[in-house]
């Protein structure tokens, strides 16, 4: 307990403050925390809502609404010529890319007649996740999986440019949004990493959803579609179409979320910081909190959260919550360090670094049960003349003398022995696993090292007494009394010798 370097006198051994251990521990724990929590979905949801992207005017939704279904009936019973008419109208209006977010895998009589329409490079057809990517051999338009990433709470926060597809040579198939962005001239890598779906708050100046029947009939303003990316899909209420919630909590048709995915791909992409960079930042936050001490870690935590805002505006995803937790972690370690220090201070002599009287009592009681296997010994050291030094030269001189005495005693310490300051000018050494012969030799060596001690012109005298457990020692107080009698006997003999 007291044999570690932490309990050595400050001038006697290399001092290793707890902070030397707390700093690397904070760095390691913070790096591990970042490893476990690399993403902050809730934080990014909040930033997505608070710093929503402006409506992208390049993306227009053509909705198959309730009025369209009343005019043409259920989608499954439509003549496919309606799609040809709509796509011809959009093509004449100058749309740069057209996405049909309607699953067309069901058989129909005039599919072959659509080969010319569904073979245009600027037209993208939607497929289901488990559906072949080639709908018909004579349809040459690119296809993409119509899918979004639905969280366990029913909210769509992200999407992917590609989804796993065992049947594909690369093991992945492009998403519908990615194919539509590519058709619009955007170079989007074919990767399956999650991408933030940018939230777009309702905007009064944004072009509203255009009814599909108006496009079929040609009753639209061509200027509204020139050089635009058009997404065609179901928006009717209660028609069984895909409706999910966005980060704003609103129930949104799937086609509108696909339009947001396309808009996200057309905008500057979000950058995810490398894991090692975030781990380093987390370690620095925790270490800074430890070195600053006090409650500065909470300030570092707030700063980490605040930095997430400018990083978001720069299209960079900073896990501010995780870095904030790293700062709090550092403060927690500071509190733990102080608690342990206070606990140690209660059983430690601040002048010499030895244990105090309370520590001696606990240590003796703790080792007493094993005295039959490992005999205990006790040395008591008394210094005569200490008070004279205090009176003549002051308390600072007395402290210097006690540190010198502690250093002399420490030189004889064996492995497993514990050192204590027994009283103002008394020291105790609890000896581990020692027999009577070894005790006598050690007592003599300590006594010789303390003989002829002086402080300036004052002569000092130390008396060393020792005892060890045996048949006549039945309780801890017996060992203390035996060592005290030995010490007083030595002291008396030395005083008689001087006379």
C-alpha positions in Angstrom: 0.0 0.0 0.0 2.8 2.4 1.0 5.6 0.8 -0.8 4.8 2.4 -4.1 6.8 5.4 -5.3 3.7 7.6 -4.6 4.4 7.3 -0.9 8.2 8.1 -1.1 9.4 11.4 0.3 9.5 14.1 -2.4 13.3 14.4 -2.2 14.0 10.7 -1.8 12.6 9.0 -4.9 11.2 9.9 -8.2 7.8 11.4 -7.7 5.1 10.1 -10.1 2.0 12.2 -9.6 -1.3 10.6 -10.5 -1.6 13.1 -13.4 1.1 11.3 -15.3 -1.2 8.3 -15.3 -4.4 10.2 -15.8 -3.3 12.1 -18.9 -2.5 8.9 -21.0 -5.6 7.2 -19.6 -7.8 10.1 -20.7 -6.3 9.9 -24.2 -6.9 6.2 -24.5 -10.4 6.3 -23.1 -11.4 9.2 -25.3 -10.0 7.4 -28.4 -12.0 4.4 -27.5 -15.1 6.5 -27.0 -14.7 7.9 -30.5 -14.2 4.4 -31.8 -17.5 3.3 -30.2 -19.5 6.5 -31.1 -18.1 7.8 -34.4 -21.4 9.3 -35.6 -23.9 11.6 -34.0 -27.2 11.1 -35.8 -29.3 13.2 -33.4 -26.9 16.1 -33.6 -26.9 16.0 -37.4 -30.7 15.8 -37.3 -30.8 19.0 -35.3 -28.3 20.7 -37.5 -30.2 19.5 -40.6 -33.4 21.1 -39.3 -31.9 24.3 -37.9 -29.6 24.9 -40.9 -31.9 23.4 -43.6 -30.7 23.7 -47.2 -32.6 26.1 -49.4 -35.0 24.6 -51.9 -33.0 23.4 -54.9 -34.8 24.9 -57.9 -33.1 22.4 -60.3 -35.3 19.6 -59.0 -39.0 19.4 -59.8 -41.5 16.8 -58.6 -44.3 15.6 -60.9 -46.8 14.0 -58.6 -49.3 11.3 -59.4 -51.9 12.9 -57.1 -55.5 12.1 -56.2 -56.9 14.1 -59.2 -54.7 12.1 -61.6 -55.9 8.8 -60.1 -59.5 10.0 -60.5 -58.9 10.7 -64.1 -56.9 7.6 -65.1 -57.7 5.0 -62.4 -55.3 2.8 -60.5 -51.7 2.9 -61.7 -51.6 -0.8 -62.4 -54.4 -0.4 -64.9 -53.0 2.6 -66.8 -52.1 2.3 -70.4 -48.4 2.8 -70.6 -48.9 5.3 -73.4 -49.6 7.9 -70.6 -45.9 7.6 -69.6 -44.9 8.2 -73.2 -47.0 11.3 -73.5 -45.7 12.7 -70.2 -42.0 12.0 -71.0 -42.4 13.5 -74.5 -43.9 16.7 -72.9 -41.0 16.9 -70.4 -38.5 16.3 -73.2 -40.0 19.0 -75.3 -39.9 21.4 -72.3 -36.2 20.9 -72.1 -35.8 18.8 -68.9 -32.2 17.7 -68.5 -33.1 14.5 -66.7 -36.3 12.6 -66.0 -36.7 9.9 -63.3 -39.7 7.7 -63.2 -40.1 6.5 -59.6 -42.8 4.1 -60.4 -42.2 0.3 -60.5 -42.9 -0.9 -64.1 -42.2 -4.6 -63.7 -45.8 -5.6 -64.0 -46.7 -6.9 -67.5 -48.6 -4.7 -69.9 -49.7 -5.0 -73.5 -47.9 -2.1 -75.0 -44.5 -2.2 -73.2 -42.7 -2.7 -76.4 -44.1 0.6 -77.7 -42.2 2.3 -74.9 -38.8 1.1 -76.0 -38.0 4.4 -77.7 -39.1 6.5 -74.7 -37.4 4.2 -72.1 -34.2 4.1 -74.0 -33.3 7.7 -73.7 -30.0 8.4 -71.7 -31.7 11.2 -69.7 -34.5 8.9 -68.5 -34.0 6.8 -65.3 -36.3 4.0 -64.4 -36.8 2.8 -60.8 -36.5 -0.8 -59.7 -37.2 -2.5 -56.4 -34.3 -3.7 -54.2 -35.0 -7.4 -55.1 -35.8 -6.7 -58.7 -33.5 -7.3 -61.7 -31.8 -4.1 -62.8 -32.8 -4.8 -66.4 -36.5 -4.4 -66.7 -36.8 -5.3 -70.4 -34.0 -6.1 -73.0 -35.4 -3.4 -75.3 -35.4 -0.7 -72.6 -31.9 0.9 -72.6 -32.5 3.7 -70.1 -30.4 3.4 -66.9 -32.1 1.9 -63.9 -31.6 2.5 -60.2 -32.9 1.0 -57.0 -35.6 3.1 -55.5 -34.6 2.8 -51.8 -33.9 5.1 -48.8 -32.4 4.3 -45.4 -35.2 4.0 -42.9 -34.1 4.2 -39.3 -35.7 2.1 -36.5 -37.8 5.1 -35.5 -39.3 5.4 -38.9 -37.3 8.5 -40.0 -35.3 8.7 -43.2 -32.0 10.4 -42.4 -29.7 9.1 -45.1 -29.5 7.3 -48.4 -26.9 5.6 -50.5 -25.5 6.0 -54.0 -25.4 2.2 -54.3 -27.0 -0.7 -52.5 -25.8 -4.3 -52.2 -26.7 -6.5 -55.1 -25.2 -10.1 -55.2 -26.2 -10.4 -58.8 -24.1 -7.4 -59.9 -20.5 -7.9 -61.0 -19.4 -5.2 -58.5 -21.6 -6.6 -55.7 -23.6 -3.3 -55.7 -26.3 -1.7 -57.8 -26.7 2.1 -58.3 -29.5 3.9 -56.5 -32.3 5.7 -58.3 -31.1 9.1 -57.0 -27.6 8.5 -58.0 -28.5 7.5 -61.6 -30.7 10.6 -61.9 -27.9 12.8 -60.7 -25.5 11.2 -63.2 -28.1 11.7 -66.0 -28.1 15.4 -65.0 -24.4 15.6 -65.5 -23.1 15.1 -61.9 -20.3 12.7 -61.4 -21.3 10.6 -58.3 -19.0 7.7 -57.2 -20.7 4.3 -56.9 -20.2 3.7 -53.2 -22.5 2.2 -50.6 -21.7 4.7 -47.8 -24.4 6.5 -46.0 -25.1 10.0 -47.2 -26.9 12.7 -45.2 -30.3 13.5 -46.8 -30.5 17.2 -46.7 -33.6 18.6 -45.2 -35.5 21.3 -47.2 -38.0 23.3 -45.3 -41.2 24.3 -47.2 -40.4 27.4 -49.2 -43.1 29.7 -50.7 -41.0 30.4 -53.8 -40.3 26.8 -54.7 -42.3 25.4 -57.6 -45.1 23.2 -56.1 -45.6 19.6 -57.0 -46.9 19.5 -60.6 -49.8 17.2 -61.2 -49.0 14.3 -63.6 -52.2 14.8 -65.6 -51.2 18.3 -66.4 -47.9 17.0 -67.9 -49.8 14.4 -69.9 -52.2 17.0 -71.2 -49.4 19.4 -71.9 -50.9 22.2 -69.8 -47.6 23.3 -68.2 -45.2 26.2 -68.6 -42.2 24.8 -70.4 -40.0 27.4 -68.8 -40.6 25.7 -65.4 -39.0 22.5 -66.7 -36.2 23.8 -68.9 -32.8 22.4 -67.7 -34.5 20.9 -64.6 -34.3 17.4 -63.1 -37.8 16.0 -62.9 -38.8 13.2 -60.6 -42.1 11.5 -61.4 -43.8 9.5 -58.6 -46.9 8.9 -56.4 -48.0 11.7 -54.1 -51.7 10.7 -53.7 -52.9 10.3 -50.2 -54.3 7.0 -49.1 -53.2 5.3 -52.4 -50.8 2.9 -50.8 -47.7 4.8 -51.9 -44.6 5.0 -49.8 -44.8 7.7 -47.2 -42.3 8.1 -44.4 -41.2 10.8 -42.0 -38.3 13.1 -42.5 -36.0 14.6 -39.8 -38.6 17.4 -39.4 -41.2 14.9 -38.3 -43.4 15.4 -41.3 -44.9 12.6 -43.3 -43.5 12.9 -46.8 -44.2 10.9 -49.9 -41.3 8.8 -51.0 -40.9 10.6 -54.3 -40.3 13.9 -52.6 -37.6 12.3 -50.4 -36.1 10.9 -53.6 -36.1 14.4 -55.0 -34.3 15.5 -51.8 -31.7 12.7 -52.4 -31.1 14.0 -55.9 -30.8 17.5 -54.6 -28.3 16.3 -52.0 -26.2 14.7 -54.7 -26.3 17.8 -56.9 -25.2 19.9 -53.9 -21.7 19.9 -52.4 -21.3 16.6 -50.6 -20.8 16.2 -46.9 -17.4 15.2 -45.9 -16.9 12.7 -43.1 -13.7 13.3 -41.1 -11.3 10.3 -41.0 -11.7 8.2 -37.9 -8.1 8.7 -36.8 -8.6 12.5 -37.0 -11.7 12.4 -34.8 -9.9 10.0 -32.3 -7.0 12.4 -32.1 -9.4 15.4 -31.5 -11.2 13.4 -28.9 -7.9 12.5 -27.1 -6.8 16.1 -27.2 -10.2 17.3 -25.8 -9.9 14.8 -22.9 -6.2 15.6 -22.2 -6.9 19.4 -22.3 -9.7 18.9 -19.8 -7.4 17.0 -17.5 -4.6 19.5 -17.8 -6.9 22.5 -17.3 -8.5 20.9 -14.3 -11.5 22.1 -12.5 -14.7 22.4 -14.6 -12.9 23.5 -17.8 -13.8 20.2 -19.4 -17.4 21.4 -19.6 -16.3 24.5 -21.4 -14.4 22.2 -23.9 -17.5 20.1 -24.2 -19.6 23.2 -25.1 -16.9 24.3 -27.6 -17.0 20.9 -29.3 -20.7 21.2 -29.7 -20.5 24.7 -31.0 -17.8 23.8 -33.6 -20.3 21.3 -35.2 -22.2 24.3 -36.6 -19.5 25.9 -38.7 -18.3 22.5 -39.7 -21.8 21.7 -40.9 -21.9 25.0 -42.9 -18.6 23.8 -44.5 -20.3 20.5 -45.4 -18.2 18.6 -42.9 -19.7 16.2 -40.4 -18.1 16.8 -37.0 -19.2 14.4 -34.3 -19.6 17.2 -31.7 -21.5 15.1 -29.2 -18.7 12.5 -29.1 -16.0 15.2 -28.7 -18.1 16.8 -26.1 -18.3 13.6 -24.1 -14.5 13.3 -24.4 -14.3 16.7 -22.7 -16.7 15.6 -19.9 -14.7 12.4 -19.6 -11.5 14.4 -18.9 -13.4 16.4 -16.2 -14.6 13.1 -14.7 -11.0 11.8 -14.5 -10.0 15.1 -12.9 -12.7 14.6 -10.2 -11.6 11.0 -9.8 -8.0 12.0 -9.4 -8.9 14.6 -6.8 -11.0 12.1 -4.9 -8.2 9.6 -4.8 -5.8 12.3 -3.8 -8.0 13.3 -0.9 -8.4 9.7 0.1 -4.6 9.2 0.1 -4.1 12.5 1.9 -6.1 11.1 4.9 -3.6 8.3 5.4 -0.4 10.0 4.3 2.1 12.3 6.0 2.5 15.3 3.6 6.0 16.1 4.8 7.8 12.7 4.4 5.3 10.9 2.1 5.1 8.0 4.6 1.9 6.7 5.9 0.4 8.3 9.0 -0.7 6.7 12.3 -4.1 5.8 10.8 -2.4 4.1 7.9 -0.2 2.2 10.2 -3.2 0.9 12.2 -4.9 -0.3 9.0 -1.8 -1.9 7.6 -1.0 -3.8 10.8 -4.6 -5.0 11.1 -4.6 -6.1 7.4 -1.4 -8.1 7.7 -2.0 -9.5 11.2 -4.1 -12.5 9.9 -1.1 -13.9 7.9 1.5 -13.5 10.7 1.8 -17.2 11.2 2.8 -17.7 7.5 4.7 -14.5 7.1 6.0 -13.3 10.5 5.7 -9.5 11.1 8.3 -7.3 12.5 8.2 -3.7 13.8 10.9 -1.1 14.1 10.2 2.1 16.1 12.6 5.0 15.7 12.7 7.9 18.1 14.8 11.1 17.6 15.9 13.0 20.6 16.7 16.7 20.2 14.1 17.4 17.5 12.4 20.1 19.6 15.7 21.9 20.2 16.1 22.3 16.5 12.6 23.8 16.2 13.3 26.2 19.0 16.7 27.2 17.8 16.2 27.4 14.0 12.5 27.3 13.4 10.0 24.8 12.0 11.5 24.8 8.5 14.7 23.5 10.0 12.8 20.8 11.9 11.1 19.8 8.6 14.4 19.5 6.9 15.7 17.3 9.7 12.7 15.0 9.5 13.1 14.6 5.8 16.8 13.7 6.3 15.9 11.1 9.0 13.2 9.7 6.6 15.8 9.3 3.9 18.2 7.4 6.2 15.4 5.0 7.2 14.3 4.5 3.6 17.7 3.3 2.6 17.1 0.1 4.7 13.6 -0.6 3.4 13.1 -4.1 2.0 10.6 -5.2 -0.6 7.2 -5.5 1.1 8.1 -3.2 4.1 5.9 -0.2 4.9 7.1 3.1 6.3 5.1 5.4 8.6 5.5 8.6 10.6 4.5 7.4 14.0 4.6 10.7 15.8 6.1 14.2 15.6 9.6 12.8 15.9 8.9 9.1 15.7 8.9 6.7 12.8 7.7 3.1 12.4 8.7 0.4 9.9 6.3 -2.5 9.5 8.5 -5.4 8.4 7.3 -8.2 6.2 8.3 -11.9 6.6 11.2 -11.4 8.9 12.7 -13.7 11.6 14.4 -12.8 14.8 17.9 -13.0 13.4 17.1 -10.8 10.5 15.3 -8.4 12.8 18.4 -8.0 15.0 20.7 -7.4 12.0 18.3 -4.8 10.5 17.8 -3.0 13.8 21.6 -2.7 14.3 22.1 -1.4 10.7 19.4 1.2 11.1 20.8 2.3 14.5 24.3 2.6 13.0 23.1 4.8 10.2 21.4 7.1 12.6 24.2 7.5 15.1 26.0 10.8 15.4 23.2 12.8 13.7 23.7 16.5 14.0 22.0 19.6 12.8 24.5 22.5 12.6 26.0 22.5 16.2 23.2 20.6 17.9 23.8 16.9 18.6 20.9 14.5 18.0 20.4 11.0 19.1 18.1 8.3 17.5 17.0 5.2 19.3 15.8 2.2 17.3 13.8 -0.7 18.9 12.4 -3.8 17.2 10.1 -6.7 17.8 8.6 -9.5 15.8 5.6 -11.8 16.2 6.0 -15.0 18.2 4.1 -17.2 20.7 4.0 -14.3 23.2 2.5 -11.8 20.7 -1.2 -12.5 20.5 -2.6 -9.2 19.4 -1.3 -6.1 17.5 -0.9 -4.0 20.6 1.5 -6.7 22.0 3.8 -6.2 19.0 3.7 -2.4 19.5 4.5 -2.6 23.2 7.3 -5.0 22.6 8.9 -2.7 20.0 8.4 0.3 22.4 10.1 -1.6 25.3 13.0 -2.4 23.0 13.3 1.2 21.9 13.2 2.6 25.4 15.7 0.0 26.6 18.1 1.0 23.8 17.5 4.6 24.6 18.2 4.1 28.3 21.3 2.1 27.7 22.7 4.8 25.4 22.0 7.5 27.9 23.7 5.4 30.7 26.7 4.8 28.4 27.0 8.6 27.9 27.0 9.1 31.6 
